[in-house]
Amino acid sequence: MSKYKILVTGACGVTSRSVVRSLNRSEIFKGQCEFIGTDVCYNEYGIYEGLYEKVYKVPYFSDPEYRTIMQRIIDENQIEYAILIPEPEVLYWSEHPFNVKFLKIPAGFAKKVLSKKSLYDTLCEKDYIPQYQIITREEMLCSEHNIHISYPLWIRDYAEGTTSGKGSLKATCYEDVKAWAVINKGIQSFMLSEYLPGRNLACFTLFNQGKLLKYGVAERISYLMGKVAVSGITGNTNKGKLLNDKNVFDVAYDAIQSVIAQTGETMNGLVVTDLRENKEGKPVVTEINIRHVAFTSTFANAGLNFSEYQMLVLTGRINEMSTELTKVFPNDNIMLRDVDGLPIYMDHYTSINIGESYECQH
């Protein structure tokens, strides 16, 4: 049997590699896939890790040569399927598809959710959107009277595709706001929003032609090298857990359906809604990612393999997918991750007290 030839964009990134690992552990697809990666190759580690048959260095999607180079790669490697990760690239493929099978996110939906501002503007009537304000750097420096959000507040860049807490800070007073505007001279316009002190959550949802196929909820507890980022957020979770929390799913699902209703499209593809609980413990939508996130491999390790489900859709084998929408996880599960190691998932976790030891199970 010939292997499925799969193009993975953004191949060197943590999330893309999580997708490949998830397919490599799939009972259905392991050993059946040949992965060809494309990336701007900022993170060279991903080139040499060994997950891909080949990794091509390509320009950004906005480069005039991008389409010609990608088409050549597709033709030379007889690519049949594609899994897209960088969000601006996801939108490009939705508007200018190549002749391969991929989960096509509706373009109108993608445009609505690609930046926090457009998402919040779209859902401004909902009670699960944070209070927010768009303000220029000059307005912030001019007067505190231009600040309409109560302290503490969250100040951040809100450009399309911005991730990992870029340009972000928890400001507790006007002096913090002014200092952050001075430091970040390259950002001319900021979003101010209410600070949300509760759990940091993610809800995976997979759709096919309007039908929800699977969902899963996770909590990000802490981040790799969080101390080196002023925001405490680096985009890579080092401790988290999988949750049985339908309330989080209900909020995420309503947000997705509300956006798609405004665009008049049919929902399709995999999206991950990020949420954070407010001081009352209510989930508030902070962004919608039109791609996998790094928690993909942890879900796969726990038996909820979104990469496998994605390929079942693309290969026309959706009938092989189990019918339940999600999986029930033990309440004491945990995901642990470090810079130099693969994520560890445990169904049952207890912390070690001083004087105790952990005995490895060989």
C-alpha distance (Angstrom), angle and dihedral (degrees) to the residues before:
residue distance angle dihedral
M1 . . .
S2 3.81 . .
K3 3.79 117.1 .
Y4 3.78 125.7 -108.6
K5 3.80 106.4 -104.3
I6 3.78 107.9 -141.5
L7 3.79 128.2 -174.6
V8 3.82 113.5 -150.5
T9 3.81 116.5 -166.8
G10 3.78 121.9 -153.4
A11 3.79 82.7 27.2
C12 3.81 97.8 169.4
G13 3.80 94.5 55.7
V14 3.78 124.6 100.9
T15 3.81 93.5 -114.5
S16 3.81 96.2 50.7
R17 3.78 90.8 49.7
S18 3.82 89.4 49.7
V19 3.80 88.9 55.9
V20 3.81 91.9 51.4
R21 3.81 92.2 47.8
S22 3.79 89.7 49.8
L23 3.80 91.6 54.7
N24 3.79 90.6 45.9
R25 3.80 89.9 58.9
S26 3.82 94.5 43.8
E27 3.80 113.0 116.5
I28 3.79 87.4 -143.8
F29 3.81 102.5 44.2
K30 3.81 108.1 23.0
G31 3.79 109.8 122.1
Q32 3.81 90.1 8.3
C33 3.82 99.1 86.8
E34 3.78 134.8 79.4
F35 3.80 111.1 -161.0
I36 3.80 123.0 -151.9
G37 3.79 114.0 -173.4
T38 3.78 132.2 -155.8
D39 3.78 124.8 -169.7
V40 3.78 143.8 144.6
C41 3.83 81.3 -114.7
Y42 3.78 98.3 -132.1
N43 3.83 87.7 145.3
E44 3.79 102.6 50.8
Y45 3.81 93.5 -175.9
G46 3.80 89.4 78.6
I47 3.80 91.1 58.8
Y48 3.78 94.4 61.1
E49 3.81 102.8 31.6
G50 3.79 92.0 95.6
L51 3.79 101.7 -122.9
Y52 3.82 94.2 117.5
E53 3.79 134.7 55.3
K54 3.79 87.0 -138.9
V55 3.79 137.1 -1.9
Y56 3.81 116.8 -155.1
K57 3.78 122.2 -158.6
V58 3.80 107.1 -132.9
P59 3.80 135.8 174.1
Y60 3.78 123.5 -105.8
F61 3.80 114.8 -77.1
S62 3.83 89.7 -106.6
D63 3.81 93.0 60.1
P64 3.84 114.3 106.2
E65 3.82 89.5 -127.5
Y66 3.81 95.3 52.0
R67 3.78 98.2 91.6
T68 3.80 95.7 45.6
I69 3.81 92.5 48.6
M70 3.81 94.0 46.0
Q71 3.80 92.0 48.2
R72 3.79 90.2 52.0
I73 3.81 90.9 51.2
I74 3.79 91.4 49.1
D75 3.80 92.3 49.0
E76 3.81 97.0 43.6
N77 3.80 93.2 49.6
Q78 3.82 96.8 37.2
I79 3.80 90.3 -125.4
E80 3.81 114.3 -162.3
Y81 3.81 102.2 174.1
A82 3.79 137.7 29.2
I83 3.79 134.7 -159.4
L84 3.80 111.3 -163.3
I85 3.79 123.6 -156.8
P86 3.86 116.5 165.7
E87 3.79 104.2 81.0
P88 3.83 99.6 -136.8
E89 3.82 86.8 51.0
V90 3.81 90.1 51.1
L91 3.80 89.3 55.8
Y92 3.83 91.9 46.2
W93 3.80 91.3 54.1
S94 3.80 91.1 47.5
E95 3.79 90.3 56.1
H96 3.82 97.5 33.8
P97 3.82 107.2 26.4
F98 3.78 125.1 -169.9
N99 3.79 120.8 -136.9
V100 3.81 96.2 -94.2
K101 3.80 132.1 95.2
F102 3.79 115.5 -95.9
L103 3.79 137.6 145.6
K104 3.78 100.2 -90.8
I105 3.78 111.6 -149.2
P106 3.83 109.9 -149.1
A107 3.80 105.5 -98.5
G108 3.79 95.7 -137.7
F109 3.80 90.9 51.3
A110 3.81 91.0 48.1
K111 3.80 91.8 52.9
K112 3.81 91.4 50.0
V113 3.81 94.6 53.3
L114 3.81 102.6 33.4
S115 3.80 93.0 95.1
K116 3.79 129.4 33.5
K117 3.80 91.1 -125.0
S118 3.79 95.5 55.7
L119 3.82 90.7 44.1
Y120 3.80 93.7 49.5
D121 3.81 92.0 44.2
T122 3.81 89.4 52.0
L123 3.82 93.2 49.6
C124 3.81 97.8 33.6
E125 3.83 92.4 125.0
K126 3.81 92.7 57.5
D127 3.80 122.1 96.2
Y128 3.81 92.2 -139.0
I129 3.81 95.3 67.6
P130 3.82 116.7 93.5
Q131 3.77 122.3 -116.4
Y132 3.80 105.4 -96.2
Q133 3.77 144.4 174.1
I134 3.80 133.8 -166.6
I135 3.79 112.9 -139.4
T136 3.79 135.2 170.7
R137 3.76 123.4 -123.7
E138 3.81 90.1 -114.1
E139 3.81 92.4 52.0
M140 3.79 91.2 51.3
L141 3.78 92.0 51.0
C142 3.80 94.1 43.4
S143 3.81 101.8 62.3
E144 3.79 142.5 -17.2
H145 3.81 87.1 -131.1
N146 3.81 87.4 75.5
I147 3.83 89.3 65.2
H148 3.82 110.1 91.2
I149 3.81 100.1 172.7
S150 3.81 120.2 87.8
Y151 3.80 120.8 -117.4
P152 2.94 133.7 -70.6
L153 3.77 91.0 50.9
W154 3.77 137.1 163.8
I155 3.80 117.6 -118.3
R156 3.80 119.6 -168.6
D157 3.78 150.2 145.1
Y158 3.81 110.9 -93.5
A159 3.81 102.7 -169.1
E160 3.81 118.8 142.4
G161 3.78 112.9 -78.1
T162 3.82 93.6 9.5
T163 3.81 110.4 156.4
S164 3.78 143.9 166.7
G165 3.79 97.4 43.4
K166 3.80 93.6 -65.0
G167 3.79 111.2 -175.2
S168 3.81 90.6 -0.5
L169 3.78 132.9 144.2
K170 3.79 139.7 162.2
A171 3.80 101.5 -126.3
T172 3.80 118.5 -159.7
C173 3.81 98.2 179.2
Y174 3.79 142.8 9.8
E175 3.81 91.8 -93.2
D176 3.83 88.3 62.6
V177 3.81 91.0 51.5
K178 3.80 93.6 49.5
A179 3.79 93.0 46.7
W180 3.81 92.2 50.4
A181 3.81 91.8 50.0
V182 3.82 90.4 51.0
I183 3.81 93.7 47.8
N184 3.83 94.8 47.0
K185 3.79 98.7 55.1
G186 3.80 91.8 156.0
I187 3.81 93.1 62.9
Q188 3.80 110.8 76.9
S189 3.80 98.7 178.4
F190 3.79 129.3 35.4
M191 3.78 138.1 -170.0
L192 3.78 117.8 -129.9
S193 3.79 115.7 -162.8
E194 3.77 139.3 166.9
Y195 3.79 114.3 -81.7
L196 3.80 112.3 -111.4
P197 3.82 111.1 -153.9
G198 3.81 100.5 -175.5
R199 3.80 136.7 86.6
N200 3.81 119.5 -36.8
L201 3.82 106.3 -129.4
A202 3.80 141.0 -175.6
C203 3.80 127.7 -164.5
F204 3.83 119.0 -162.6
T205 3.81 115.8 -155.0
L206 3.80 127.7 -179.4
F207 3.81 119.8 -162.5
N208 3.79 132.9 -175.7
Q209 3.79 117.7 -167.9
G210 3.79 93.2 -28.3
K211 3.80 97.1 -43.0
L212 3.79 121.7 113.2
L213 3.80 108.7 -129.6
K214 3.81 104.7 173.7
Y215 3.79 142.0 -5.4
G216 3.80 137.4 -175.5
V217 3.80 135.1 -177.2
A218 3.81 126.4 -146.5
E219 3.79 138.1 176.2
R220 3.81 125.0 -137.8
I221 3.78 106.9 -147.8
S222 3.82 102.0 174.0
Y223 3.80 140.3 -10.1
L224 3.78 137.3 -122.9
M225 3.82 109.4 -98.2
G226 3.79 89.5 -3.4
K227 3.80 90.7 158.2
V228 3.80 92.4 65.6
A229 3.84 92.2 59.5
V230 3.79 118.9 72.9
S231 3.81 88.4 -142.9
G232 3.82 91.8 49.9
I233 3.81 87.2 -127.8
T234 3.80 121.4 109.8
G235 3.79 98.1 163.2
N236 3.82 94.4 -113.6
T237 3.79 115.8 95.5
N238 3.80 116.3 -143.2
K239 3.81 96.3 179.7
G240 3.76 128.2 28.0
K241 3.77 145.5 125.1
L242 3.80 142.2 -138.5
L243 3.79 115.5 -111.1
N244 3.78 139.7 -150.9
D245 3.81 95.1 -145.5
K246 3.78 116.1 137.3
N247 3.80 91.7 175.4
V248 3.81 89.6 66.8
F249 3.81 90.1 49.2
D250 3.82 91.6 48.6
V251 3.81 91.7 55.8
A252 3.82 92.9 45.2
Y253 3.80 92.4 46.9
D254 3.81 92.6 49.5
A255 3.80 90.5 50.7
I256 3.80 92.2 51.7
Q257 3.79 93.2 46.2
S258 3.81 91.6 47.0
V259 3.81 92.4 53.6
I260 3.80 94.1 45.1
A261 3.81 90.2 48.5
Q262 3.79 89.3 57.9
T263 3.80 93.2 50.5
G264 3.82 93.8 45.0
E265 3.80 92.0 -133.1
T266 3.80 134.0 128.2
M267 3.80 112.8 -107.5
N268 3.78 115.1 -116.3
G269 3.78 136.8 162.5
L270 3.79 137.8 26.7
V271 3.80 120.5 -51.7
V272 3.80 131.5 171.7
T273 3.79 118.4 -148.3
D274 3.81 116.1 -153.8
L275 3.78 117.2 -149.6
R276 3.79 137.2 175.2
E277 3.79 127.4 -162.7
N278 3.80 118.7 -118.2
K279 3.79 123.7 -138.3
E280 3.81 89.8 -79.8
G281 3.80 91.1 54.7
K282 3.81 93.9 -109.4
P283 3.84 116.7 143.0
V284 3.81 112.0 -113.9
V285 3.82 121.4 -166.4
T286 3.81 111.7 -120.9
E287 3.82 101.0 170.4
I288 3.80 145.1 -19.7
N289 3.81 116.8 -132.2
I290 3.82 116.2 -152.9
R291 3.80 91.9 -149.6
H292 3.78 145.3 42.7
V293 3.81 118.5 -69.3
A294 3.81 126.8 -149.1
F295 3.83 92.7 -90.1
T296 3.83 85.6 76.1
S297 3.80 93.1 92.7
T298 3.81 93.1 47.5
F299 3.79 91.0 54.2
A300 3.80 88.1 48.8
N301 3.80 91.2 50.3
A302 3.80 88.2 53.2
G303 3.81 94.0 50.1
L304 3.82 101.2 -96.1
N305 3.80 100.7 105.8
F306 3.80 109.3 -176.6
S307 3.81 92.3 176.1
E308 3.80 89.6 56.3
Y309 3.81 91.5 48.2
Q310 3.80 89.8 49.2
M311 3.80 91.3 54.2
L312 3.81 91.9 46.2
V313 3.80 87.6 58.1
L314 3.80 93.6 46.2
T315 3.81 94.6 47.1
G316 3.82 94.0 48.0
R317 3.81 92.7 -112.7
I318 3.78 97.3 117.3
N319 3.82 89.9 130.1
E320 3.82 87.5 70.3
M321 3.79 91.1 62.6
S322 3.81 117.2 102.3
T323 3.80 113.7 -110.8
E324 3.81 101.3 -129.4
L325 3.80 113.3 101.7
T326 3.79 95.8 -138.2
K327 3.79 144.0 -5.9
V328 3.80 129.3 -104.9
F329 3.81 111.4 -123.8
P330 3.82 128.4 -159.4
N331 3.79 109.1 -98.5
D332 3.81 91.7 -126.7
N333 3.82 97.0 54.8
I334 3.79 121.4 128.2
M335 3.81 141.7 -172.5
L336 3.81 118.5 -147.5
R337 3.79 125.6 -174.5
D338 3.79 137.3 175.4
V339 3.80 136.2 -173.1
D340 3.80 95.4 -103.7
G341 3.79 100.3 35.3
L342 3.78 143.7 62.3
P343 3.82 118.8 -103.7
I344 3.80 115.2 -83.4
Y345 3.79 118.6 -145.3
M346 3.81 121.7 -166.9
D347 3.80 125.6 -176.7
H348 3.79 91.3 -153.4
Y349 3.79 123.2 32.8
T350 3.80 134.4 175.6
S351 3.78 124.3 174.6
I352 3.80 119.2 -116.3
N353 3.80 117.8 -115.3
I354 3.81 124.4 -144.5
G355 3.77 109.5 -76.4
E356 3.81 94.1 21.4
S357 3.78 127.4 104.6
Y358 3.77 139.5 -152.7
E359 3.78 115.6 -126.4
C360 3.80 113.3 -147.3
Q361 3.80 115.6 -128.5
H362 3.81 107.1 -133.5
